[in-house]
């Protein structure tokens, strides 16, 4: 996949000065060679990932065509002023116009926190994703005293999420089924070919010093610390 270095102005944290930094960008005008454009013998009902003959991983559409996911988060009508939404013909009018605009810009995916339901079932199709907030839900339900709300994510005590909590695995499976079932009841997600996939959570604290943090957990989390030592 061709890439290029591009300068961007960025601030690493709110309140810090903006500085010019280098980012690696994909060349969006890249075209797969003809032999790469379709896995014609692997048509399915849903998106999946496949590696082509050159070793490149791709999203594969249900039709078998290779695809890059180019998306935007928080595409939702609730961000508009009511009078603006009304001038567009309500939520359905907004979804129709937004879909056309996104396609013109080369955007093909509704990212997390988007109002994907507004685009169902007959607006020009866009792939969409859902976030399940598995660890976030677990923390709020079972370890409420050890989490606090951050900006776009939860903050966990000692900077350690509850991956090693003895009850997490079973609870996580239950939370996943619960949330998928709730969405499926409304939008028939089990049969929707435009569902690209699920995010478990947003911005979990997977820092470079995470192992050290787990090894330094206080006695109130001694079992998680001990499991880390055993590992």
C-alpha positions in Angstrom: 0.0 0.0 0.0 1.6 3.3 -1.0 2.1 5.8 1.8 3.5 9.3 2.1 4.6 11.5 5.0 2.5 14.6 5.4 2.8 17.5 7.9 -0.1 18.1 10.2 -0.7 20.6 13.0 -1.6 18.8 16.2 -1.9 19.3 19.9 -1.3 16.2 22.0 -3.4 17.4 24.9 -6.0 20.1 25.5 -4.3 23.3 26.4 -0.9 22.4 24.9 0.4 24.3 22.0 -0.2 23.2 18.4 3.0 21.9 16.6 3.7 20.7 13.2 4.2 16.9 13.2 4.7 14.3 10.5 2.0 11.7 9.9 2.0 8.7 7.6 -0.9 8.8 5.2 -2.2 6.1 2.9 -2.5 7.1 -0.8 -6.2 7.0 -1.4 -5.8 6.9 -5.1 -4.3 3.4 -4.8 -5.9 0.9 -7.0 -5.6 -2.9 -6.4 -4.4 -4.8 -9.4 -7.2 -6.7 -11.2 -6.4 -10.0 -9.6 -6.8 -8.4 -6.2 -10.2 -6.7 -6.7 -12.4 -9.7 -5.8 -12.4 -12.9 -3.9 -15.1 -14.2 -6.3 -15.1 -17.7 -4.8 -15.7 -16.4 -1.3 -19.0 -14.5 -1.4 -20.6 -14.3 2.0 -23.4 -12.4 3.8 -21.1 -10.2 5.9 -17.9 -8.2 5.9 -14.7 -10.1 6.7 -10.9 -9.8 6.4 -8.7 -11.6 4.0 -5.1 -11.5 2.9 -4.4 -11.2 -0.8 -1.7 -12.8 -2.9 0.7 -10.0 -2.0 0.2 -10.4 1.7 -2.0 -7.3 2.1 -4.9 -7.5 4.5 -8.2 -6.1 3.3 -11.8 -5.8 4.4 -13.9 -7.9 2.0 -17.4 -6.8 1.2 -20.2 -9.3 1.2 -20.0 -9.1 -2.6 -16.4 -10.3 -2.5 -14.9 -6.9 -3.4 -11.9 -5.6 -1.5 -12.3 -2.4 0.5 -10.6 0.1 2.8 -12.8 1.4 5.6 -12.7 5.2 5.5 -15.0 6.4 8.3 -16.2 9.2 10.5 -17.3 9.0 14.1 -20.4 10.6 15.6 -22.4 11.1 12.4 -25.7 11.9 14.0 -28.6 14.3 13.6 -28.7 15.2 17.2 -25.6 17.5 16.7 -27.7 19.8 14.5 -29.9 22.6 15.7 -33.6 21.6 15.5 -34.4 24.3 12.8 -31.5 23.1 10.6 -32.7 19.5 10.9 -36.2 20.5 10.0 -35.0 22.4 7.0 -33.4 19.2 5.7 -36.7 17.3 6.0 -36.2 15.8 9.4 -33.9 12.8 10.3 -34.6 10.9 7.1 -33.9 13.9 4.9 -30.7 14.5 6.9 -29.6 10.9 6.5 -30.2 11.0 2.7 -28.3 14.2 2.2 -25.5 13.1 4.6 -25.1 9.8 2.8 -24.7 11.5 -0.6 -22.2 13.9 0.9 -20.1 11.2 2.6 -20.0 9.2 -0.7 -18.8 12.3 -2.6 -16.0 12.7 0.0 -15.0 9.0 -0.3 -16.2 8.1 3.1 -17.8 4.7 3.2 -18.2 3.9 6.9 -20.2 5.3 9.8 -17.9 5.1 12.8 -18.7 4.7 16.5 -21.5 6.8 18.1 -23.2 7.4 14.7 -26.9 7.4 14.2 -26.8 4.4 11.9 -30.4 3.6 12.4 -31.4 6.7 10.5 -29.8 5.3 7.4 -31.7 2.0 7.5 -33.0 0.3 5.5 -33.2 2.2 2.2 -30.7 5.1 2.3 -27.6 4.6 0.1 -25.7 2.0 2.0 -22.7 2.8 4.2 -20.8 0.3 6.3 -21.3 1.0 10.0 -19.7 0.0 13.4 -21.1 -0.4 16.9 -19.3 0.0 20.2 -20.3 -2.3 23.0 -18.5 -0.7 26.0 -17.8 -4.1 27.6 -15.1 -3.0 30.0 -16.8 0.3 30.7 -20.1 -1.4 31.5 -18.3 -4.0 33.7 -16.5 -1.2 35.6 -19.7 0.8 36.2 -21.7 -2.2 37.3 -19.2 -4.2 39.4 -16.3 -1.9 40.3 -18.1 1.5 40.5 -15.8 2.9 43.2 -12.7 2.3 41.1 -13.7 4.1 37.9 -14.5 7.7 37.0 -15.6 9.4 33.8 -12.9 10.7 31.5 -13.2 12.5 28.2 -14.5 9.8 25.8 -13.5 6.9 28.1 -13.4 5.7 31.6 -10.5 6.2 34.0 -9.6 3.1 36.0 -8.0 3.0 39.4 -4.2 2.7 39.2 -4.5 2.9 35.4 -5.4 -0.8 35.3 -8.7 -2.0 33.7 -10.2 -5.2 35.1 -8.9 -7.7 32.6 -7.7 -10.1 35.4 -10.8 -9.7 37.6 -12.1 -13.3 38.3 -15.6 -12.3 37.3 -14.7 -10.3 34.1 -14.8 -13.1 31.5 -18.2 -14.4 32.3 -19.7 -10.9 32.8 -18.1 -9.7 29.5 -19.8 -12.5 27.6 -23.1 -11.6 29.2 -22.7 -7.9 28.5 -21.9 -8.6 24.8 -24.9 -10.8 24.3 -27.1 -8.3 26.1 -26.0 -5.3 24.0 -26.1 -7.1 20.7 -29.5 -8.5 21.5 -30.8 -5.0 22.4 -29.6 -3.6 19.1 -30.7 -6.6 17.1 -34.3 -6.2 18.4 -34.4 -2.8 16.8 -32.4 -3.1 13.7 -32.0 -6.8 12.8 -28.2 -6.6 13.0 -27.8 -10.4 12.7 -28.8 -10.1 9.0 -27.5 -6.7 8.1 -24.7 -7.0 5.5 -23.5 -3.4 6.2 -22.4 -4.1 9.8 -18.6 -3.9 9.5 -18.0 -5.0 13.1 -18.0 -4.2 16.8 -15.6 -2.2 19.0 -15.4 -3.7 22.5 -14.5 -0.4 24.1 -12.9 3.0 23.5 -9.4 4.1 24.6 -8.6 1.3 27.1 -5.5 2.2 29.1 -3.1 -0.1 27.2 0.0 1.9 28.0 3.7 0.8 27.6 4.1 0.5 31.4 0.9 -1.5 31.9 2.8 -4.6 33.2 4.6 -2.5 35.8 1.3 -1.0 36.9 -0.3 -4.4 37.4 2.7 -5.6 39.4 2.4 -2.5 41.6 -1.3 -2.9 42.4 -2.3 -2.3 46.0 -3.5 -5.0 48.4 -7.1 -4.2 47.6 -6.3 -5.7 44.2 -3.9 -8.4 45.4 -5.5 -11.2 43.3 -5.0 -9.3 40.1 -1.4 -8.5 41.1 -0.8 -12.1 42.0 -2.2 -13.3 38.7 0.1 -10.9 36.9 3.2 -12.3 38.9 2.2 -15.9 38.0 1.9 -14.9 34.3 
